């Protein structure tokens, strides 16, 4: 069973930065897209950023220009650099990987709290 493990969450002040990382416990073949989602208390899970195997990216309007997603295909890793963090970015962040064959994998989530 493949597991995705996120790291890098924590408590940060408004305006600060965090870098999230996600790694697969073993090799996943034919990954198409990798992404980050988040879920705040009382809200639905939402897409934050997504990157395809060709490097195309898309971002939620609320994070565009502040967050950057990147991936390491050889290592099955995906990253999310988060700058200029705001209190409304507070949520549990989940890593997601989707293969060409439509197998989907999720991480357990990492808490990001933006507060002074």
N, C-alpha and C positions, 0 to 999 in steps of 0.2 A: 504494500500500500504506500503510495507516494504521499509524503507530507510536505506542505509548504510552511516554512518557519520565518516569521517576520521578526525584525529587531529594529531598534533605534527610536522607539517611542519614548515618551516621557513628559515631564512638565517643563514648559518654557514660557517666558514672559512675552507679552504682545510685542511684535516686531522682531522676535527672535527667529532662529532657524533650527530645523531638525532634518536629518537624513534617514529615511527608512530603507531597510534592505529586506529582501525576501529571497530565500534559497530553497530549492527542492531537495528533499532527502535523498533522492537518487535521480538518475538521468531520465528526463522526459523527452521523448522523441516527437518531432514534427510539431513543435509549439508554434501556433499561429500568433496569437495575441497574448500579451501580458498586461496586467492592469492593477490599479489600486482603486478600491472602493472604501467608503466610510459610512458609518452609521452613528448618528448622534442620538442621545436618549429621546425616546418618543417619536423618532423620525424613521423613515424608510432608508434602507441602504441605497446609496447613490454612487454613481461612477465619478471618480475624481480625475483619473488620467488613464490612458490606454496607449500601448505601443504595439505595432504589428511587427512581424518578422522582417519586413522591409524597412522598418524604422519610422513609418508614418505614426504620427501621434495625434491624439485629440484630448482636450481638457474640458472639464466643467467650466462654465463661464466664471464661476466664483473664484477659481484658482488660477485661471490663465494669466500668465505674466509673473506669477509668484512661485509656482511649482514647476518642476521639471522632472519628467520621467525618462529613465534610461534603462538599458538592458545589456546583459552580457550573455549572448546566445550560447557560447561555449560552456559556460558555467551554470546555465539555467538560473540566472539571477536577474532580478529587477529591482530598481532603486527609485526612490522618490525624494528629490531634494525640495524641501519646503522652506521658503523664505518669507519674510514679512508676515509672519503668522498672526492671525487674528483670533479673538476668543471664539468666534463662530466656526473656526476650524476644529474646535474640540470635538473629538469623536473617537470611536474605535476604527482603526484603519485595517483593511483586509487586503491581502494579496490574492490575485487570481491569475491562473494560467489556463489557456484554452488551446487544445490541439487542433490540427487540421481535421482529425476524425471526430471532433466535437466532444472529446473527453474534457472535463472541466475539473479544476483543482482549486481549493480554497485554503487559505491559512487560517489560524485560530484567531488572529487579530492582535493588534498592538494599540495600547491606549495613547492618545495624544491629547494633552491638556494644555491649553493656552490661557494663562491667567497671571495676573500680577499679585 
